[in-house]
Amino acid sequence: MTIRAGVAGAGVFGGYHAKKYTEAEDANLTAIFDADLERAMMAAEIHDCAATTDYGRFLDQVDVLTIAAPASVHFDLARDALKAGKHVLVEKPIALDMDDAATLIALATEKGLTLQVGHQERYVFEAFGLLDRAAPREVHSRRLNRFSGRAMDVSVVFDLMIHDLDLLNQVTQGDVTSLSATGKSVHGDKSDHTETEIAFTNGTRASLAASRLQEEPVRDMRLVYDDGEVHIDFLKREIKNTTGTRLALDFSAQEAPLAFKDPLAFGTQSFLKAVAKKTTPIVDGAAGRAALDLALRIEHAAEKK
């Protein structure tokens, strides 16, 4: 049986998710929801499906959905979808409150539904083989973008840094022992530039910076191990490895897996497979909640400065 799929949110990222459903063999994109009817109709015309501003009607038309709406409404949309018996792939962050995240996890468990969180860069790190290594001594990450005016309902921590927090949790696998942070707001009351220093029980120390004020974008991560360093420049698509262990692949790989070539497509296919086989998704609600916990700690630390 072909799965009826839908996308809640007809913005740029909603369009990306819609396209992945149209390309999936075991799913049929049936509907797009957005509070803006014109935007919903434009997206629906592109992807040849129904458009609606009625969320209840939208849920009646789908079996599974991706939530690609603003972060401030992730919880409400996901909660209502799970209550209606729908499987949910919610973009990061899973929610903006730890209790809300716990509610979503409990609902999915109670109803036997799949709840997946869109931390797609996890798949890239798995493809590199970086999640198979011991925890690094240091992690340095920068995600610095130009100001675009998007995602202004949340701070840069939930908008951009959240990508790296799941990766940090995966490579460290440790508890936080200390955390400090600073933030700067320019466009409104939400932080547009945040930096944080974090220490973990296993000895790993991390420094992360996220900004939507940068003139020249930077997106890289440096992992320092006892036997050398791995530096990944995601924008230039370059990787330097001075450790004694070869990585599973690099950006020049000709026969790279889908998880590396198109992590969004891989995440969509993994979600549909978890739904069909009733298995736990690779990035489940608990992982999303763990990244949220770290994000909230950073937010609170920055607010105290």
C-alpha positions in Angstrom: 0.0 0.0 0.0 1.3 3.4 -1.0 1.7 5.8 2.0 -0.1 9.1 1.7 2.3 11.8 2.7 1.9 15.5 3.4 4.0 18.6 4.3 3.0 21.2 6.9 4.8 24.4 5.8 5.0 25.7 2.3 8.2 27.7 2.6 11.6 26.9 1.0 12.3 23.9 3.2 8.8 22.6 2.9 9.3 22.6 -0.8 12.5 20.5 -0.4 10.6 18.0 1.8 7.7 17.9 -0.7 10.1 17.1 -3.5 11.6 14.1 -1.6 8.1 12.6 -1.1 7.4 13.0 -4.8 10.6 11.1 -5.5 9.9 8.3 -3.0 8.7 5.0 -4.5 6.6 4.0 -1.5 4.8 7.3 -0.9 2.5 9.7 -2.7 2.5 13.4 -1.8 -1.2 14.1 -1.3 -1.4 17.5 0.5 0.4 20.6 1.6 -0.7 22.7 4.5 0.2 26.3 5.2 -1.6 29.2 7.0 -1.0 31.3 3.9 -3.4 29.9 1.2 -1.6 31.5 -1.7 1.7 30.0 -0.6 0.1 26.6 -0.1 -1.5 26.7 -3.5 1.7 27.7 -5.2 3.6 24.8 -3.6 0.7 22.4 -4.4 0.7 23.4 -8.1 4.5 22.7 -8.3 4.1 19.3 -6.7 0.7 18.3 -8.1 -1.2 17.8 -4.8 -3.9 19.4 -2.7 -3.5 22.6 -0.8 -5.3 23.7 2.4 -5.2 26.1 5.3 -7.3 23.7 7.4 -5.0 21.6 9.4 -7.7 19.1 10.4 -8.6 18.6 6.8 -5.0 18.2 5.9 -4.5 15.5 8.5 -7.5 13.6 7.1 -5.6 13.4 3.7 -2.3 12.0 5.0 -0.9 9.0 6.8 2.5 10.6 7.4 3.7 14.2 7.4 6.8 16.3 7.6 6.5 19.5 9.7 8.6 22.2 8.0 6.8 25.2 9.5 8.4 27.8 11.9 10.0 26.3 15.0 7.5 28.1 17.3 4.7 25.9 16.0 6.5 22.6 15.8 5.0 21.3 19.0 1.4 22.3 18.3 1.4 20.8 14.8 3.2 17.6 15.9 1.0 17.1 18.9 -2.2 17.4 16.9 -0.9 15.1 14.2 0.1 12.4 16.7 -3.3 12.7 18.4 -4.9 12.1 15.0 -2.8 8.9 14.6 -0.3 10.3 12.0 3.4 9.5 11.8 5.5 12.6 12.1 8.9 13.8 10.9 9.4 17.1 12.5 12.2 19.4 11.5 14.6 20.5 14.2 14.1 21.6 16.9 11.6 19.0 18.0 10.0 21.7 20.2 11.1 24.7 22.2 10.3 23.3 25.7 11.5 20.1 27.3 8.0 19.2 28.6 6.6 19.7 25.2 9.2 17.4 23.7 8.4 14.8 26.3 4.7 15.0 25.5 5.4 14.3 21.8 7.6 11.3 22.7 4.9 9.9 25.1 2.2 10.4 22.5 4.1 8.6 19.8 4.9 5.7 22.2 1.3 5.5 23.4 -0.1 5.3 19.9 2.6 3.2 18.3 3.5 6.0 15.9 6.9 7.0 14.4 8.3 10.3 15.6 11.5 11.3 13.7 13.5 14.6 14.1 15.1 16.2 11.0 18.8 16.2 12.2 19.9 15.2 8.7 23.6 16.1 9.2 23.8 13.1 11.5 23.7 10.9 8.3 26.7 12.7 6.8 28.8 12.1 9.9 27.8 8.4 9.9 28.8 8.2 6.3 32.2 9.7 7.1 32.6 7.1 9.9 33.1 9.8 12.5 30.5 8.3 14.8 32.5 5.1 15.0 35.6 6.8 16.6 36.2 7.4 20.2 35.2 10.8 21.5 37.4 13.7 20.4 39.4 15.8 22.9 38.1 19.0 21.4 35.2 20.0 19.1 35.2 23.4 17.4 32.2 24.4 15.2 31.2 27.5 13.3 27.9 28.0 11.6 27.9 31.6 10.5 25.4 33.0 8.0 24.3 36.3 6.5 21.2 37.9 7.8 18.2 36.7 5.8 15.2 37.6 8.0 14.0 34.0 8.1 13.4 32.1 11.4 13.1 35.2 13.4 10.6 33.5 15.7 13.6 31.8 17.5 17.2 32.6 18.4 20.1 31.6 16.3 20.6 28.7 18.7 17.4 27.0 17.6 17.7 28.3 14.0 21.3 27.3 13.2 23.3 25.9 16.2 20.8 23.2 16.8 22.3 21.4 13.7 25.6 21.0 15.5 24.2 20.1 18.9 22.9 16.7 17.8 26.3 16.1 16.2 28.1 17.1 19.4 25.9 14.7 21.4 26.7 11.9 19.0 30.5 12.3 19.0 30.8 12.9 22.7 28.3 10.6 24.3 28.9 12.3 27.6 27.2 14.4 30.2 27.8 18.2 30.5 30.0 19.2 33.4 30.2 23.0 32.7 28.7 25.3 30.1 29.0 29.1 29.4 27.6 31.2 26.6 27.2 34.7 25.3 24.6 36.1 22.9 24.0 39.3 20.9 20.7 40.5 19.6 20.5 42.9 16.7 17.3 42.2 14.8 14.7 41.9 17.6 14.8 40.3 21.0 16.2 36.9 19.9 19.9 36.3 19.9 21.4 36.6 16.4 24.9 35.6 17.4 25.7 33.0 20.1 29.0 31.4 21.3 29.3 28.7 23.8 32.0 26.6 25.6 31.0 23.2 26.9 32.9 20.6 28.9 31.8 16.9 29.1 32.4 14.1 31.7 34.5 12.2 29.2 37.0 15.1 29.0 35.8 16.5 25.6 35.7 20.3 25.4 33.7 22.0 22.8 33.4 25.6 21.4 30.5 26.4 19.1 29.5 29.6 17.4 26.4 30.4 15.4 25.5 33.6 13.8 23.1 35.2 11.3 25.1 38.4 11.1 28.1 37.2 9.2 29.1 38.9 5.9 30.9 35.9 4.6 29.3 32.6 5.5 31.4 29.9 7.3 30.3 26.4 8.0 33.0 24.1 9.4 33.8 21.7 12.2 37.2 20.7 13.6 37.5 17.5 15.8 40.8 17.1 17.7 41.8 13.5 18.6 44.8 12.1 20.4 46.2 11.0 17.0 45.4 14.1 15.0 42.6 16.2 13.7 39.7 16.1 11.2 38.6 19.4 9.8 35.4 19.5 7.6 34.6 22.6 5.6 31.0 22.0 4.5 30.8 25.0 2.2 34.0 24.3 0.3 33.3 20.6 0.5 36.8 19.9 1.7 38.0 17.6 4.5 41.5 17.3 6.0 42.4 14.3 8.1 45.7 14.1 10.0 44.7 11.2 12.2 46.1 7.7 11.7 42.7 6.3 10.7 41.2 6.8 7.2 37.7 8.0 7.0 35.1 5.9 5.3 34.8 8.4 2.4 35.4 12.0 1.5 33.8 14.7 -0.6 35.4 13.4 -3.8 33.9 9.9 -3.4 32.3 8.7 -6.7 30.2 6.0 -5.2 29.0 7.7 -2.1 25.9 6.4 -0.2 22.6 8.3 -0.4 23.1 9.4 3.3 26.1 11.4 2.1 24.9 12.5 -1.4 21.4 13.6 -0.3 20.8 13.4 3.5 17.4 14.9 3.2 16.3 12.1 0.8 17.9 9.5 3.0 16.1 10.9 6.0 12.8 10.8 4.2 13.3 7.2 3.0 14.5 6.2 6.5 11.3 7.7 8.0 9.0 5.9 5.5 10.9 2.6 6.2 10.5 3.1 9.9 6.8 3.7 9.4 6.3 0.6 7.2 8.4 -1.7 9.3 7.4 -0.2 12.7 11.0 0.3 13.7 12.7 3.0 15.6 13.9 5.8 13.3 17.6 6.7 13.2 17.0 10.1 14.8 14.1 9.5 17.2 12.3 11.8 19.6 14.7 11.1 22.4 17.7 12.3 20.3 15.7 15.5 19.3 15.0 16.1 23.0 18.7 15.7 23.9 19.7 18.3 21.3 16.9 20.6 22.6 18.2 20.2 26.2 21.6 21.4 25.2 20.1 24.3 23.2 18.0 25.4 26.2 21.1 25.3 28.5 23.0 27.5 26.1 20.0 29.9 25.8 19.8 30.2 29.6 23.5 30.6 30.1 23.6 33.4 27.5 20.6 35.2 29.1 22.5 35.4 32.4 25.4 37.4 30.8 
